[in-house]
Amino acid sequence: MPAERPGSGPATVDGPRAAAFKAETLSGRTVSFPGDYRGKLVLLDFWATWCTPCREELPRVAQIDERYRGQGLAVLGISLDQPRTTVGSVASFVKERKMTWDQVYRDAPQIAMQYGVFSIPAAFLVDGDTGAILASGDELRGDLLQKTVEAQLKTRKP
């Protein structure tokens, strides 16, 4: 059964389902999304090294990763640097900026197409158990990023 595009089908009664994919990270690990993230809230972050707004959002993403990683949040970066920037340059950028979360590079263009991403930065907050997209767009930018993540994490606690 093909993966549903965001907005194309229900994950829950209330919302769209994240498109499923398999991809290799910069570290060489293969991830199956969202299946490998059961029990987690996942920030799927589409970005690129050459994107000024992405660079401006990066400290916020790093802050929530550091702050909420132990509380059930995982960040998965999707680097849309192809063909402008090599995999080595992206890996160096990630290391220099201490981006400790997984990054997808090679399969990123196809994943972006699945999600209808035509401009970056773009982010989706996904329930790893159900694949439900819980938030996207402006809810995950600027000061709203932390507020949205906190609110969703609170709803997951028993």
N, CA, C and O of each residue as an XYZ file, in Angstrom:
632
protein
N       0.851     -1.178      0.000
C       0.000      0.000      0.000
C       0.889      1.231      0.000
O       1.778      1.320      0.847
N       0.699      2.188     -0.907
C       1.554      3.370     -0.964
C       1.321      4.275      0.238
O       0.240      4.310      0.826
N       2.389      5.012      0.583
C       2.285      5.962      1.691
C       1.361      7.099      1.303
O       1.295      7.503      0.142
N       0.655      7.603      2.289
C      -0.227      8.734      2.041
C       0.543     10.029      2.135
O       1.412     10.178      2.993
N       0.232     10.965      1.260
C       0.804     12.302      1.374
C       0.127     12.999      2.526
O      -1.034     12.719      2.824
N       0.837     13.912      3.186
C       0.189     14.670      4.247
C      -1.097     15.303      3.734
O      -1.131     15.895      2.655
N      -2.132     15.169      4.514
C      -3.407     15.750      4.130
C      -4.248     14.843      3.253
O      -5.396     15.178      2.961
N      -3.708     13.685      2.812
C      -4.457     12.853      1.886
C      -5.274     11.770      2.564
O      -6.130     11.155      1.927
N      -5.033     11.529      3.813
C      -5.788     10.477      4.464
C      -5.655     10.584      5.964
O      -4.699     11.176      6.465
N      -6.606     10.018      6.686
C      -6.594     10.180      8.129
C      -5.609      9.256      8.832
O      -5.524      8.069      8.518
N      -4.872      9.806      9.775
C      -4.057      9.005     10.672
C      -4.894      8.740     11.910
O      -4.832      7.675     12.523
N      -5.656      9.723     12.243
C      -6.612      9.625     13.336
C      -7.886     10.219     12.769
O      -7.937     10.592     11.597
N      -8.882     10.306     13.572
C     -10.119     10.911     13.109
C      -9.882     12.371     12.720
O     -10.554     12.900     11.835
N      -8.932     13.012     13.381
C      -8.753     14.448     13.235
C      -7.720     14.924     12.221
O      -7.771     16.097     11.850
N      -6.783     14.098     11.744
C      -5.723     14.695     10.953
C      -5.057     13.792      9.949
O      -5.343     12.597      9.868
N      -4.159     14.386      9.182
C      -3.457     13.661      8.123
C      -2.346     12.759      8.661
O      -1.888     12.913      9.793
N      -1.939     11.835      7.834
C      -0.888     10.876      8.173
C       0.398     11.266      7.454
O       0.376     11.724      6.311
N       1.522     11.075      8.151
C       2.834     11.331      7.564
C       3.141     10.264      6.514
O       2.794      9.095      6.685
N       3.783     10.673      5.443
C       4.209      9.723      4.420
C       5.340      8.872      4.979
O       6.290      9.396      5.561
N       5.238      7.571      4.804
C       6.274      6.657      5.283
C       7.426      6.619      4.278
O       7.219      6.769      3.074
N       8.646      6.415      4.791
C       9.812      6.281      3.921
C      10.929      5.549      4.632
O      10.960      5.469      5.860
N      11.851      5.014      3.835
C      13.109      4.447      4.336
C      14.214      5.280      3.728
O      14.170      5.620      2.546
N      15.211      5.611      4.545
C      16.318      6.442      4.055
C      17.565      6.188      4.877
O      17.496      5.751      6.026
N      18.707      6.470      4.267
C      19.982      6.344      4.956
C      20.382      7.703      5.515
O      20.269      8.728      4.842
N      20.853      7.691      6.764
C      21.309      8.930      7.393
C      22.778      9.175      7.046
O      23.456      8.298      6.512
N      23.254     10.371      7.356
C      24.668     10.685      7.127
C      25.588      9.732      7.882
O      26.717      9.495      7.451
N      25.126      9.190      8.990
C      25.951      8.257      9.770
C      25.909      6.835      9.209
O      26.590      5.945      9.719
N      25.110      6.622      8.160
C      25.040      5.307      7.532
C      23.942      4.411      8.060
O      23.812      3.268      7.624
N      23.157      4.908      8.988
C      22.049      4.140      9.549
C      20.824      4.270      8.651
O      20.526      5.357      8.156
N      20.116      3.168      8.442
C      18.869      3.216      7.688
C      17.722      3.425      8.662
O      17.580      2.694      9.642
N      16.904      4.434      8.377
C      15.734      4.690      9.215
C      14.475      4.383      8.416
O      14.390      4.653      7.218
N      13.514      3.818      9.109
C      12.178      3.608      8.551
C      11.261      4.555      9.308
O      11.040      4.410     10.511
N      10.740      5.515      8.583
C       9.919      6.535      9.217
C       8.457      6.276      8.889
O       8.152      6.020      7.724
N       7.554      6.325      9.825
C       7.740      6.661     11.230
C       7.986      5.444     12.136
O       8.179      5.611     13.340
N       7.981      4.244     11.589
C       8.062      3.018     12.379
C       9.191      2.944     13.382
O       8.997      2.420     14.480
N      10.376      3.455     13.041
C      11.512      3.411     13.960
C      11.364      4.387     15.120
O      12.194      4.409     16.028
N      10.321      5.184     15.088
C      10.147      6.237     16.091
C       8.933      5.989     16.988
O       8.349      6.929     17.527
N       8.566      4.731     17.140
C       7.445      4.410     18.040
C       7.772      4.904     19.444
O       8.897      4.777     19.928
N       6.753      5.470     20.080
C       6.937      6.003     21.427
C       7.530      7.405     21.447
O       7.767      7.962     22.519
N       7.771      7.975     20.282
C       8.404      9.299     20.182
C       7.482     10.291     19.488
O       6.576      9.929     18.737
N       7.750     11.530     19.768
C       7.215     12.646     19.018
C       8.369     13.079     18.121
O       9.470     13.319     18.617
N       8.145     13.185     16.816
C       9.244     13.425     15.882
C       9.082     14.765     15.175
O       8.036     15.061     14.597
N      10.145     15.572     15.237
C      10.196     16.791     14.448
C      10.937     16.443     13.169
O      12.148     16.221     13.187
N      10.216     16.395     12.070
C      10.783     16.143     10.751
C      11.099     17.511     10.159
O      10.197     18.278      9.822
N      12.404     17.809     10.034
C      12.856     19.155      9.697
C      13.531     19.180      8.324
O      14.614     18.619      8.157
N      12.900     19.822      7.347
C      13.450     19.986      6.001
C      14.242     21.286      5.973
O      13.719     22.341      6.335
N      15.505     21.216      5.545
C      16.396     22.370      5.616
C      17.517     22.217      4.597
O      17.593     21.207      3.898
N      18.394     23.227      4.511
C      19.609     23.158      3.687
C      20.646     24.123      4.256
O      20.307     25.120      4.894
N      21.908     23.806      4.013
C      23.001     24.635      4.528
C      22.994     26.032      3.926
O      23.397     26.984      4.593
N      22.548     26.181      2.687
C      22.568     27.460      1.975
C      21.341     28.321      2.261
O      21.253     29.451      1.780
N      20.410     27.807      3.028
C      19.133     28.481      3.295
C      19.253     29.367      4.541
O      19.376     28.861      5.657
N      19.218     30.684      4.346
C      19.357     31.621      5.463
C      18.273     31.440      6.522
O      18.606     31.380      7.705
N      16.984     31.347      6.157
C      15.974     31.123      7.204
C      16.184     29.803      7.950
O      15.878     29.710      9.139
N      16.702     28.786      7.262
C      16.994     27.508      7.929
C      18.077     27.697      8.979
O      17.976     27.182     10.092
N      19.106     28.436      8.615
C      20.199     28.709      9.556
C      19.689     29.501     10.761
O      20.150     29.302     11.885
N      18.740     30.396     10.517
C      18.168     31.181     11.613
C      17.339     30.307     12.555
O      17.289     30.569     13.756
N      16.695     29.281     12.025
C      15.882     28.374     12.843
C      16.729     27.332     13.571
O      16.299     26.784     14.586
N      17.910     27.060     13.068
C      18.767     26.001     13.604
C      18.991     26.082     15.116
O      18.886     25.050     15.779
N      19.292     27.240     15.696
C      19.473     27.272     17.158
C      18.227     26.834     17.926
O      18.337     26.205     18.978
N      17.052     27.160     17.408
C      15.810     26.739     18.075
C      15.640     25.224     17.999
O      15.251     24.581     18.974
N      15.935     24.664     16.828
C      15.824     23.212     16.664
C      16.816     22.519     17.600
O      16.468     21.547     18.272
N      18.044     23.021     17.640
C      19.060     22.440     18.531
C      18.628     22.534     19.987
O      18.833     21.602     20.765
N      18.036     23.650     20.349
C      17.600     23.852     21.733
C      16.500     22.865     22.116
O      16.551     22.274     23.194
N      15.506     22.681     21.245
C      14.441     21.742     21.618
C      14.948     20.299     21.580
O      14.505     19.464     22.369
N      15.873     20.005     20.667
C      16.446     18.659     20.646
C      17.136     18.368     21.976
O      16.910     17.328     22.594
N      17.968     19.289     22.398
C      18.710     19.101     23.652
C      17.769     19.038     24.856
O      17.939     18.212     25.752
N      16.792     19.912     24.859
C      15.905     20.020     26.014
C      14.916     18.862     26.144
O      14.617     18.433     27.259
N      14.400     18.345     25.010
C      13.310     17.375     25.061
C      13.676     15.972     24.581
O      12.823     15.084     24.582
N      14.910     15.759     24.178
C      15.326     14.432     23.694
C      15.031     13.353     24.727
O      14.554     12.276     24.371
N      15.298     13.615     25.966
C      15.050     12.640     27.028
C      13.602     12.544     27.461
O      13.255     11.724     28.311
N      12.753     13.384     26.876
C      11.333     13.408     27.248
C      10.440     12.876     26.138
O       9.222     13.054     26.175
N      11.050     12.215     25.138
C      10.237     11.591     24.098
C      10.262     12.287     22.755
O       9.495     11.919     21.866
N      11.114     13.278     22.575
C      11.216     13.955     21.279
C      12.418     13.421     20.503
O      13.482     13.178     21.073
N      12.235     13.247     19.212
C      13.340     12.935     18.299
C      13.259     13.931     17.148
O      12.169     14.295     16.705
N      14.415     14.366     16.670
C      14.474     15.242     15.506
C      15.100     14.437     14.372
O      16.086     13.729     14.575
N      14.528     14.551     13.193
C      15.099     13.930     12.002
C      15.214     15.012     10.944
O      14.207     15.525     10.455
N      16.453     15.359     10.590
C      16.704     16.383      9.589
C      16.687     15.798      8.186
O      17.184     14.695      7.956
N      16.111     16.546      7.249
C      16.089     16.162      5.842
C      16.789     17.286      5.090
O      16.200     18.335      4.831
N      18.055     17.056      4.741
C      18.881     18.083      4.108
C      18.624     18.153      2.601
O      18.896     17.202      1.867
N      18.102     19.278      2.161
C      17.803     19.476      0.741
C      18.947     20.223      0.053
O      18.717     21.182     -0.683
N      20.152     19.786      0.294
C      21.346     20.422     -0.259
C      21.731     19.925     -1.645
O      22.536     20.570     -2.316
N      21.191     18.812     -2.091
C      21.529     18.302     -3.416
C      20.943     19.216     -4.484
O      19.847     19.728     -4.254
N      21.543     19.458     -5.582
C      22.908     19.120     -5.965
C      23.911     20.221     -5.630
O      25.081     20.124     -5.999
N      23.464     21.264     -4.937
C      24.334     22.414     -4.645
C      25.523     22.088     -3.758
O      26.616     22.619     -3.955
N      25.311     21.216     -2.782
C      26.307     20.978     -1.750
C      26.560     19.477     -1.626
O      25.615     18.688     -1.646
N      27.806     19.083     -1.500
C      28.153     17.666     -1.405
C      27.796     17.095     -0.044
O      27.607     17.827      0.928
N      27.708     15.784      0.004
C      27.417     15.099      1.256
C      28.503     15.405      2.294
O      28.193     15.560      3.475
N      29.760     15.494      1.873
C      30.856     15.817      2.797
C      30.715     17.197      3.394
O      30.976     17.395      4.581
N      30.304     18.153      2.582
C      30.109     19.517      3.084
C      28.953     19.583      4.076
O      29.029     20.283      5.086
N      27.893     18.856      3.784
C      26.758     18.830      4.707
C      27.177     18.171      6.023
O      26.836     18.663      7.099
N      27.909     17.068      5.942
C      28.380     16.387      7.147
C      29.265     17.311      7.985
O      29.160     17.324      9.211
N      30.129     18.077      7.336
C      30.984     19.031      8.050
C      30.150     20.112      8.727
O      30.392     20.461      9.883
N      29.169     20.638      8.004
C      28.273     21.660      8.541
C      27.569     21.134      9.795
O      27.521     21.817     10.819
N      27.028     19.925      9.709
C      26.308     19.301     10.818
C      27.231     19.129     12.025
O      26.841     19.416     13.156
N      28.438     18.664     11.780
C      29.396     18.442     12.871
C      29.811     19.762     13.518
O      29.841     19.869     14.744
N      30.132     20.768     12.699
C      30.559     22.069     13.214
C      29.493     22.712     14.087
O      29.809     23.368     15.080
N      28.249     22.528     13.724
C      27.152     23.165     14.457
C      26.548     22.259     15.519
O      25.522     22.585     16.118
N      27.193     21.114     15.749
C      26.770     20.190     16.794
C      25.297     19.792     16.661
O      24.546     19.777     17.636
N      24.911     19.472     15.432
C      23.562     18.994     15.141
C      23.576     17.482     15.410
O      23.913     16.695     14.526
N      23.216     17.093     16.610
C      23.393     15.720     17.069
C      22.310     14.755     16.577
O      22.437     13.546     16.771
N      21.275     15.254     15.960
C      20.187     14.407     15.484
C      20.521     13.854     14.093
O      21.375     14.388     13.386
N      19.825     12.769     13.718
C      20.034     12.135     12.421
C      19.690     13.083     11.278
O      18.778     13.904     11.371
N      20.456     12.939     10.191
C      20.251     13.749      8.984
C      20.162     12.834      7.767
O      20.990     11.939      7.592
N      19.172     13.059      6.941
C      19.029     12.350      5.671
C      19.500     13.285      4.572
O      19.149     14.465      4.564
N      20.299     12.761      3.636
C      20.808     13.570      2.525
C      20.422     12.954      1.175
O      19.733     13.587      0.376
N      20.861     11.736      0.929
C      20.701     11.124     -0.398
C      19.255     11.006     -0.858
O      18.955     11.279     -2.020
N      18.371     10.613      0.018
C      16.970     10.390     -0.350
C      16.086     11.612     -0.119
O      14.871     11.543     -0.299
N      16.690     12.720      0.276
C      15.923     13.905      0.667
C      14.998     14.454     -0.426
O      13.856     14.795     -0.120
N      15.441     14.554     -1.694
C      14.528     15.120     -2.704
C      13.227     14.322     -2.862
O      12.154     14.906     -3.014
N      13.324     13.004     -2.827
C      12.120     12.181     -2.956
C      11.206     12.334     -1.739
O       9.982     12.359     -1.866
N      11.818     12.436     -0.561
C      11.021     12.610      0.655
C      10.316     13.968      0.626
O       9.146     14.071      0.993
N      11.017     14.989      0.197
C      10.404     16.322      0.086
C       9.206     16.293     -0.857
O       8.186     16.931     -0.595
N       9.333     15.551     -1.952
C       8.201     15.434     -2.889
C       7.018     14.741     -2.218
O       5.874     15.154     -2.408
N       7.279     13.697     -1.436
C       6.200     12.997     -0.733
C       5.447     13.941      0.205
O       4.235     13.821      0.382
N       6.178     14.875      0.798
C       5.575     15.789      1.767
C       5.086     17.098      1.150
O       4.544     17.952      1.852
N       5.275     17.257     -0.153
C       4.844     18.495     -0.793
C       5.648     19.696     -0.346
O       5.122     20.807     -0.289
N       6.921     19.491     -0.027
C       7.788     20.575      0.432
C       8.408     21.250     -0.788
O       9.181     20.638     -1.525
N       8.060     22.519     -0.989
C       8.588     23.284     -2.112
C       9.365     24.509     -1.665
O       9.966     25.201     -2.487
N       9.355     24.783     -0.359
C      10.170     25.865      0.190
C      10.604     25.442      1.592
O       9.917     24.688      2.280
N      11.752     25.949      1.984
C      12.304     25.595      3.291
C      12.679     26.860      4.047
O      12.915     27.900      3.432
N      12.736     26.784      5.369
C      12.548     25.596      6.176
C      11.088     25.153      6.207
O      10.166     25.960      6.086
N      10.915     23.855      6.370
C       9.585     23.264      6.522
C       9.706     22.176      7.572
O      10.691     21.438      7.599
N       8.716     22.078      8.428
C       8.772     21.079      9.494
C       7.395     20.478      9.723
O       6.360     21.104      9.494
N       7.431     19.235     10.186
C       6.225     18.493     10.538
C       6.476     17.836     11.887
O       7.533     17.243     12.103
N       5.524     17.935     12.781
C       5.608     17.259     14.062
C       4.721     16.028     13.962
O       3.514     16.137     13.748
N       5.335     14.842     14.121
C       4.658     13.582     13.825
C       4.641     12.683     15.061
O       5.637     12.574     15.776
N       3.517     12.053     15.297
C       3.398     11.043     16.339
C       3.992      9.748     15.782
O       3.462      9.185     14.824
N       5.078      9.280     16.371
C       5.754      8.081     15.888
C       4.928      6.816     16.038
O       5.188      5.829     15.349
N       3.942      6.821     16.918
C       3.091      5.644     17.101
C       2.041      5.529     16.010
O       1.801      4.439     15.490
N       1.418      6.637     15.663
C       0.296      6.604     14.721
C       0.652      7.146     13.344
O      -0.051      6.875     12.370
N       1.741      7.914     13.254
C       2.070      8.589     12.004
C       1.257      9.854     11.787
O       1.353     10.476     10.729
N       0.462     10.242     12.768
C      -0.360     11.448     12.645
C       0.522     12.689     12.616
O       1.454     12.817     13.409
N       0.221     13.598     11.699
C       0.881     14.900     11.683
C       0.135     15.776     12.675
O      -1.041     16.092     12.492
N       0.841     16.162     13.729
C       0.227     16.919     14.815
C       0.352     18.418     14.630
O      -0.465     19.178     15.152
N       1.367     18.854     13.891
C       1.579     20.282     13.647
C       2.494     20.429     12.434
O       3.263     19.529     12.097
N       2.390     21.585     11.792
C       3.272     21.898     10.660
C       3.225     23.402     10.418
O       2.445     24.127     11.037
N       4.075     23.847      9.508
C       4.064     25.255      9.119
C       4.503     26.191     10.221
O       5.443     25.904     10.963
N       3.807     27.327     10.324
C       4.186     28.385     11.263
C       4.155     27.941     12.716
O       4.821     28.550     13.553
N       3.397     26.891     13.040
C       3.356     26.383     14.416
C       4.726     25.871     14.862
O       4.982     25.725     16.057
N       5.601     25.601     13.896
C       6.904     25.011     14.203
C       8.048     25.943     13.832
O       9.150     25.486     13.530
N       7.793     27.247     13.853
C       8.832     28.236     13.554
C       8.890     29.255     14.670
O       7.904     29.515     15.360
N      10.071     29.825     14.830
C      10.256     30.882     15.817
C       9.909     30.417     17.219
O      10.161     29.270     17.590
N       9.330     31.320     17.988
C       8.986     31.021     19.376
C       7.888     29.965     19.507
O       7.766     29.326     20.552
N       7.095     29.781     18.461
C       6.025     28.793     18.534
C       6.550     27.361     18.518
O       5.848     26.451     18.960
N       7.761     27.140     18.021
C       8.316     25.788     17.967
C       8.321     25.150     19.348
O       7.774     24.062     19.529
N       8.926     25.806     20.310
C       9.002     25.244     21.658
C       7.619     25.085     22.271
O       7.334     24.063     22.895
N       6.767     26.070     22.105
C       5.416     25.991     22.680
C       4.642     24.816     22.110
O       3.953     24.107     22.843
N       4.753     24.609     20.801
C       4.028     23.519     20.150
C       4.562     22.164     20.604
O       3.787     21.259     20.911
N       5.886     22.027     20.645
C       6.485     20.768     21.089
C       6.100     20.471     22.536
O       5.708     19.348     22.854
N       6.209     21.459     23.406
C       5.846     21.274     24.815
C       4.393     20.831     24.956
O       4.091     19.897     25.698
N       3.505     21.500     24.245
C       2.080     21.172     24.334
C       1.821     19.741     23.868
O       1.046     19.020     24.496
N       2.452     19.328     22.789
C       2.239     17.969     22.274
C       2.852     16.924     23.205
O       2.277     15.853     23.397
N       4.004     17.226     23.779
C       4.613     16.275     24.727
C       3.730     16.100     25.963
O       3.614     14.995     26.493
N       3.116     17.179     26.417
C       2.226     17.084     27.589
C       1.017     16.194     27.321
O       0.554     15.486     28.214
N       0.509     16.231     26.094
C      -0.661     15.399     25.775
C      -0.304     13.923     25.698
O      -1.187     13.071     25.790
N       0.983     13.605     25.531
C       1.434     12.213     25.420
C       1.671     11.571     26.771
O       1.723     10.344     26.863
N       1.816     12.363     27.822
C       2.115     11.804     29.144
C       0.863     11.174     29.736
O      -0.247     11.684     29.584
N       1.078     10.022     30.434
C      -0.090      9.332     31.044
C      -0.686     10.103     32.188
O      -1.661      9.655     32.792
